[in-house]
């Protein structure tokens, strides 16, 4: 069950931010279930552009 898997992941997660995200996904899933609509599992993708100077060593 999706709810159980997400709740388990949330309980095991150490990161506060990740737990918060999982909580939002659970809220979304409950709303979708109550309204009998599909659950949107797309959380988006972060796109980051970073410009480094020539003196930066990685």
Backbone bond lengths (Angstrom), bond angles and torsions (degrees), N, CA, C in turn:
res aa  C-N    CA-C-N  psi(-1)  N-CA   C-N-CA  omega(-1)  CA-C   N-CA-C  phi
1 X - - - 1.458 - - 1.532 109.11 -
2 X 1.307 116.36 137.82 1.464 121.99 -177.35 1.525 111.30 -62.73
3 X 1.328 116.85 -43.99 1.469 120.42 -179.03 1.533 111.29 -58.57
4 X 1.313 115.88 -46.06 1.465 120.70 -178.44 1.529 110.59 -63.94
5 X 1.331 116.96 -43.19 1.467 120.75 -179.38 1.526 111.35 -63.12
6 X 1.325 116.88 -42.65 1.469 120.06 -179.43 1.525 110.53 -69.57
7 X 1.323 117.21 -41.39 1.465 120.20 178.18 1.530 110.99 -63.39
8 X 1.342 117.12 -38.30 1.464 120.80 177.80 1.527 110.01 -65.22
9 X 1.327 116.16 -45.25 1.468 120.03 178.95 1.523 110.75 -61.06
10 X 1.327 116.55 -40.89 1.468 120.96 179.29 1.530 110.76 -63.76
11 X 1.317 117.29 -41.88 1.466 121.35 -179.29 1.527 111.80 -66.09
12 X 1.325 116.68 -32.03 1.465 121.04 -177.54 1.526 113.06 -89.65
13 X 1.323 116.87 -14.33 1.471 121.11 -175.78 1.524 111.34 -72.37
14 X 1.328 116.31 135.63 1.465 121.27 179.68 1.523 112.24 -91.01
15 X 1.314 117.17 -28.97 1.464 121.47 -176.46 1.528 111.18 -77.82
16 X 1.322 116.16 128.64 1.467 121.30 177.71 1.518 110.55 -62.20
17 X 1.319 116.57 -41.93 1.466 120.71 -179.16 1.526 110.22 -63.85
18 X 1.326 117.21 -44.83 1.462 120.71 179.81 1.524 111.22 -64.18
19 X 1.341 117.27 -40.17 1.477 120.16 176.68 1.522 110.61 -61.56
20 X 1.328 116.32 -39.50 1.461 120.84 178.75 1.528 110.48 -63.49
21 X 1.327 116.70 -42.14 1.466 120.80 178.36 1.527 110.03 -63.37
22 X 1.319 116.91 -44.93 1.465 120.23 178.63 1.522 111.19 -62.76
23 X 1.321 117.30 -35.57 1.462 121.16 176.49 1.524 110.58 -63.31
24 X 1.326 117.06 -41.99 1.472 120.96 178.22 1.523 110.70 -64.35
25 X 1.336 116.62 -39.03 1.464 120.22 177.54 1.527 109.99 -63.92
26 X 1.338 117.22 -40.82 1.471 120.54 176.81 1.525 111.42 -62.16
27 X 1.329 116.49 -43.23 1.468 120.21 177.62 1.525 110.36 -60.32
28 X 1.329 116.67 -43.82 1.458 121.88 178.61 1.526 110.25 -60.57
29 X 1.333 116.47 -43.86 1.464 121.02 -179.07 1.527 111.50 -63.99
30 X 1.332 116.86 -40.02 1.466 120.29 179.44 1.527 111.18 -67.00
31 X 1.325 116.60 -41.35 1.473 120.58 177.34 1.524 109.85 -62.54
32 X 1.339 116.45 -45.33 1.466 120.48 179.75 1.526 110.80 -61.05
33 X 1.326 116.65 -41.36 1.462 120.59 179.61 1.525 111.36 -65.24
34 X 1.325 116.69 -45.39 1.466 120.74 -179.19 1.525 112.41 -64.67
35 X 1.318 116.77 -35.11 1.471 121.00 -178.55 1.529 112.73 -92.08
36 X 1.338 115.52 -1.27 1.462 121.95 -178.58 1.529 111.41 55.31
37 X 1.335 115.43 48.61 1.463 121.80 176.92 1.531 108.15 -124.25
38 X 1.339 117.34 158.90 1.472 119.55 -179.55 1.526 111.96 -63.33
39 X 1.305 115.10 148.18 1.460 122.03 176.69 1.520 108.69 -84.45
40 X 1.305 116.31 126.45 1.458 121.08 176.78 1.520 107.94 -86.45
41 X 1.324 117.36 112.20 1.459 121.03 -178.17 1.525 112.09 -97.88
42 X 1.320 117.98 2.59 1.459 121.18 179.23 1.521 108.91 -78.93
43 X 1.317 116.49 111.95 1.462 120.19 179.67 1.515 111.80 -95.73
44 X 1.322 116.45 3.68 1.460 120.21 178.99 1.519 111.96 86.45
45 X 1.298 114.42 172.93 1.454 121.32 -179.40 1.516 108.36 -131.55
46 X 1.297 116.64 128.32 1.462 120.22 177.09 1.526 109.17 -79.07
47 X 1.313 116.12 130.02 1.462 121.80 176.39 1.519 107.16 -114.41
48 X 1.320 115.97 122.63 1.461 120.88 -176.42 1.523 109.06 -124.08
49 X 1.320 116.11 129.52 1.459 122.00 174.15 1.520 107.08 -109.14
50 X 1.310 116.13 127.50 1.452 121.05 -176.55 1.520 108.96 -129.80
51 X 1.300 115.93 129.55 1.457 120.36 178.14 1.525 108.22 -112.14
52 X 1.335 115.68 123.32 1.457 121.68 -179.37 1.524 109.20 -109.45
53 X 1.298 115.53 142.70 1.458 119.74 175.49 1.522 111.17 -73.00
54 X 1.320 116.99 169.18 1.459 121.63 -177.11 1.525 112.79 -73.05
55 X 1.313 118.02 -17.68 1.462 121.31 -178.17 1.532 112.90 -89.88
56 X 1.323 117.52 3.39 1.464 121.42 -179.14 1.520 109.17 -84.74
57 X 1.319 116.35 129.77 1.465 121.59 177.84 1.524 108.54 -113.80
58 X 1.306 115.22 127.25 1.465 120.47 -178.81 1.514 108.91 -111.76
